[in-house]
Amino acid sequence: MDSDGSKEPLLPRMPMATYIQLFDKSEGSGNKTSLFRRLLPHIARLCLVSTFIEGSFRIYSESTQLTQYFQHVWHTSEGVASVLVVYQFLSHIVPVFFIMFRYYVGPAVIVLGVTVIVQVILYYIVVTFTFLARDISVFGALILLYAETLEEKKYFLSGSQEVTDNNRPKGYMFCTGRFLLLFMLFSLIEYDTSFLQLLDIVIAIVLLVFVTIGYKTTISSIILVFWLLMLNFILHPYWTSPGGFDDFQKYSFYQTLSVIGGFLLLICYGPGGVSVDYHYKKK
C-alpha cells in the first residue's frame, strides 16, 4: 500500500509491448508462438526486399539489352549506359544486405526509395498505371520499414517503449505508409471483372480502408496478406510460362510480395500513433 493509502497495482505499470516480451521469455525458447513472433519481422523484411533481389538478377541477366535501351531511349553513349546499368544493379542489391543484416537500415531504405523513383523515370516508356500503382505501394512499404527503424532507434536511446507511442513523426510515417499501400488495389483493376473478382475487390476495399485509417489493423492486415498471397499465385504464375521467364509476371509477382511485406510489418508493429486503434487504446 502506498503512503497515501491507495493500493498498489498487482502488476507494475509497463507498456503492453513489454508485457508481451516478458510473456514470450517466460514461455521458453521452445514455444512455437514465441519463435514465430521473433521470425515474423525477418520474414516481413525478406518479402519487402524480394522485388529488389529479383530486380538485381534481372538487371544482371539483361545487362546488354538494358545498355542498348539507355543508348536508344536516352541517347547516351555506351559508357554512360553501362554506368547506369551498374548503378541500377548496385542500388538494388547492396541495400538489401544492409536491411537483412540490420546495419544502417535507415540509409539503406532511403536508397531503395530513391531506386523506386529512379526506375519510374528511367523506364518511363514502359510504365503503365498498374506498374505505377504497385510502385507506390512498394514505396509505402519502404516508409513503414523506415518508421520501424525509427521505433527501434527511439527504444534503444530512451530505454522506454512509451516514448515511441507518442512519437508523432513516426506515427505520421506509419500513416503515410498505410495510405500508400492502398494503391495496391488499383493494380488489380486491369483483370477481368467477373462477379467473384468484383466481390474480392469490394472486400479488399473495406480491408484496405480499415488499414488506411488504422482500424482493426492487425486482423485486416492478416486477411489481406492471405488474400494477396492467393491472388499473387493465381494471377502471376510466372513459373508456368515457357522457360519460366515471363518478365511481366515475375515483376508483378515480386512487387506484390513486397507489398505483402509491408502488411506483415503492420502485423508486427501495429499501425502507429496516428490511427483509430491507438486512439481507442489511449481511452
N, C-alpha and C positions, 0 to 999 in steps of 0.2 A: 504494500500500500504506500502511496506517495505521501509526502509531508502534509499535503493539503487535504488528505483524507480520501482522495479518489483512488479507485482500484487501478492497478497496473494491468495492461493488456496481457492476455495469455501468451501472445507471440510478440516479439519486438517489431517495431514499425519499420518495414523494409519494402522496397518496390516489389511488385509481383514477379518481375523477371528474376530477382534474387531468390525468392522462394522456389521458383521453378528450377534454378540452378542447384540449390541445396537439395531439392527433392530428387533430381536426377542423380546427384552424387550419392545420396543415401541408398539408392536402389542397386548400386553396384555396377561395375563395368559390363557385366554380362546381360544387363537388361536391354532387350531389343529396342524398346521405345526410346530409351536414352541414347542408344547408339545411332538410331535413325535421326534423332534431333541434332546430333553432332555432325552427321554426314550431310544433312539436307542443305546447309549453306554452301558446301563444296559442290554438291550436285547442281544447285542453282547457278553458281558461278560458271561451272563447266557448260551447262546448257546455254547460258548467256553468251559465252565467247565462242560457241561452236560455229557460228556463221563466219567468224573471223579466221578460225582454224581452216574451215573449208575454203574460204576465200584465198588464204595463203597458198594452199595446194593448187587451187585453180590458176592463180597468177603464175606460179612456178611452171605448171604444165603447159600453159598457154602464153608463155612469155614472148614468143616470136610473133604470134598473132596480135598481142597487145601492143608490142612495139610498132607494128605496122599500123595499127588503129590510131595511135597517137600521132604518127607521121602524117596520115591522111586526113584525120579529122581536125587535129590541132595544128597541122602544118609545121611540125617540129623536125629538127634534124634527127638522125638515127641515135646520136649520142644523148640528146635531151630525152628522147623517147625511152631509151634504155634506163636512164636515171629515174624517170617516172615509174617505170615498172619495178625497179629495185626499191624505190621508196614505198610503193604500194605493198610490196611483199613484206618489207621490214615493219611497216606500220600496222600490218595485220598480225604478224606472228610474235613480235617481241613483247608488246604489251600483254599478250595472253599469258606468257610465262610469269611476268611480274604479278599479274592478278591471281593466278592459280597458286603461286608460292607465297602470296601475301606480302610482297615487297613493293613499296611505293605504289600502292594500289590507286590512290587518287590521281597522280600524274598519268598512270597507265590508262585509266578510264578516260581522262581528258584526251589522250592521244587517239583512242578508239573513237571517241565522239567526233573529233576532227576528221578522222578517216571516213566516217559515215558521210559527213558533209562533202568532203573532197570527192568521194566516189560519185555522188549525185552530180557534181559539177563536171568531172572528167568524162562520165558516161551519159551525158545529158541526152544524147540522141536515142538511147535505148531505154531511158527511164520512162515508165508508164505510171499512171496514177496508182495502180496496185502496188508497184515496187516502192513508190514514194511513201505510200501509207504504211507499208511494212517497215521501211527505213525509219520513219518517225516513231513507230512503236519500239524498234530496237534502240533508238536514241532515248526513249523514255525508260527502257530497262537499264540503260547505262546510267541515267540520272539516279535511279533507285540504288544502283550499286555504289555510286559515288556518295549518296546520302548515307548508306550503310557504313561506308568508310568513315564519314564524319562522326557517326554514332560511336564507333569503336574508339576513335581518337578522343572524343569527349569523355568516354568512360575511363580510359586509361589516365587522362590528365586530371580528372576530377576525383576519380575513385568512387563515384556515385552515379548509379544509373538514373537517379531522379533528375539530374541536370539535363540529360538527353531528352527527357519527356517534355521539358519546357524550352527546348532549343528551337526557336521559331524558324530560323533559316533552314535547318534540316527538315522541319515539318513542311515548309513550303516546297522544298525539293521533292519530298515524297509525294506531295500533292500534284506537282507538275509531272512527275514520272507516271503517276497513276492516270492522269488525264491523257498523256501521250500514248499510253497502252491502249486507249480507246480506239486509236486509229487502226488497230489490228482488224477491227470489224470491217472497215472499208476494203480491205484486201480480199474479203470473201465475196464481195458483191458480184465479181466477174463470173461466178459459176452459175450453172443452170438453177433457175428459181422454181424448183418443184415444191410441193407442199411441205415435205419433210425438211427440206433445206430452208424454206422460209420460217418454219417453226424453230429450227435450230438458231437462225439469225435473231428471231424475236427473243428467245431465251437468252442468247448471248448479249443482246442489247440490255436486258434487265440486269444481268450479272455485271456487265461492264459499267453500267451506271452506278450500281452499288459500289464497285471498286473505285470508281472515279470520285465519288463523294465520301468514300471511306466508311461505308455502312455494311456491317456483316462481312468485313473484308476477307477474313481468313476462309470462311466457308465458301464465299463466292469465288475466291482465287483457287481453292481446291477443285471446285466444279469446273472452272474454266481451264485449269491445267489438264484435266482428263478429257474435256471436250475438245480442246485444241490438239491434244495428242492424237485422239481418234481421227479428227479431220485431217491432221497432217499426214497420217499414214494412208488415209483414203484418197486424198486429193493430190499428194505429192510423192507417189511411189517411184522415185527416180531409178531405183534398183531394178525395176521391171522393164525399163527401156532397153533397147538393143545395146548391149555392152555396158549398160548401167551408167551412161554418160549423158543423160539429158540435163544440160546445164540449167535450163529454166526450172525444171522440177527440183533439182538438187539445191539450187539457190533458194527457192521458196521454202523447201523443207527445213533448211538450217536457219533461215531467218525466223521462221515460225518457232523453231526450237529455242532461239534466243529470247523471243518474247515470252515463251513459257518459263524461261529462267527468271524473267522479271516478276512473273506471278509467284514463282517459288520464293523469291526474296520477300515478297509481301507476306507469304505464309510464315517465313522465318522471323521477320522483324516487325510485322504489323504495318498499319497504314501511316504511322507518324502522328505528330501532334495536331496537324490541320486536317481533321477528319471527324465524322459523326461518331465513330466508335470511341475516339478519345474524349469527345465532348460528354458522352454518356458515362465513360469511365470516371471522369472527374466528379460526377454527381454522387 
